[in-house]
Amino acid sequence: MIHIDRRAFIASLGGATAVAAMSAEARADALENYLSVSISTAAAAAATVQRAPTVAELEAQIPTRNYRRGVGNGLVNKDGGNVALLPPLPEKPTLADFIRLRLQSNAEHCLQSARLARIKNMDEDIVFACLVHDLSLSLMRAEHGFWSAQMFEPYVSEKVTFAVRHHATLRFFPDKDAGYEYPELYRSMFGSDYVPPPHQQAEYQWVRKHRWYMAPRLVTVNDLYSFEPGVKVSVDDFTDVIGRHFRQPKEGLGFDGSPVAHIWRTAAWPDSPL
């Protein structure tokens, strides 16, 4: 149904005085023409929204933006405007502190994912993997499965690391038996004709034959892009899960001398110029 903006219609004809001077037949013709144009415009807009762009069309957008799409969500305000001052972290920050105060741009998504896995009675290590799988997106979007796995590897089990590392690549490959389909959102993000590069296809084939294949696959099954309306999930709901599956360094994340401490310090002070 097309709704007529009466003021816009009258203005398009030259104003109320001009409309008053028109015959009834002329007004009817003008209205019919206005409706025809409105319907065509609406149809074109709908077609634009419904059709996913091609890879070439997405590449053509690159020089029109003032940021790269691979930049982490927490480092740039892609909606325009300024970023906010960050609250201080505790002296010895924990994983929960980082989720609340630094990695929150993707925290809600991860919390919802973990909640869904718990509702489905998934093994607790899968619930935890869902809880942390996309947290690195606050720092880096490209290859985020590997970035997330690297961030958490010193503090979690080998299986959790495996699940987090490979979930991102598995998202490009459907598995109907596991209940996973290719995300429609990816057709808009990567292009309607997108084909994963050879290194990801090789990774998928290797993971598909691995004894832990279902670990990253179950992360993808619970990796939803829509939240349950009216549900607010808190990291406090997973305190026990974190306690059993995350080895919190006593010095605090970023200060324990681990090979990935610098990544946590980057998250702690993202405004540092060097």
Phi, psi and omega in degrees: 000133178261125178264129182272127171275103187303317182294320180293321180297312181296319180296325180294340180263002178106006178105173184298323181296317180294321180294320180297331182276351182277149175287164179300321180294320180294321178296319180297317179296319180295319179295318180297318179295319180297317179296319181298314179296317181298317180295317180296318179295317180295319180295319179295319179296318180296319180296322179296319181291319186284329183275124178288142180289160176274170177300317181297321179293322177292321178295327180293340180280342186306309182286001179265356183249159177258021176208162176263142184294340180281353181291140182298147182299330183277355185255352180210142176268096184287348178271001182093166182084184185265156173279163183262158172295142182266142176289152180291149174272157174298164181301322179238079188294142178257174176301317179299323178297317179294321179296320181285322195245347183227322185256025189287345180297336177237006183295317183298318178300314181294320179296318178295321179296316179295321178299317180297316179298322179292318179300326180278004180061037175292157175303149187296330178292331175287320176302315180293319178301320177296325182296329187244357193300328184246011184296331181292347179298341175292338181251321186207129180269314182296137179054038189293337176298317179289322178296316180296316180299319180296319180300322188260348188307318181292347190242358184229174180287163179297324181292318177297317178301316179299315181298315182291319184298320190257357183297324185295318179291321180297340179296338181275355186234111182297154174215092184297324181297328179271353180085027181241129177242156179299129183292131176300327180302327182294334179294328177276324183287319187250341182116142183296336182251021184291139175234125180305142181295162184306322183293328177284325176296320178293320178299315180300314181299323180290313181295325182301331181265358184281149181295339179258019183309318185291343179295303176293330180295320179292332174295317180295324180298326181260007183268070184274151178264356178241142181265155176286122184304137175079000182257125176244120183256135180250147176298336178297336178292346183240020179304316181292321179295315178300317181300326183271340187237003180229122181273091182292121178291137183296334180283344185100146180299128182103349185234012184263002178074014179287163179297346182245010182302326181296329179293318179292325177291327175298318178292327181290321183233066183291349179267000179292130184287342180218000000 
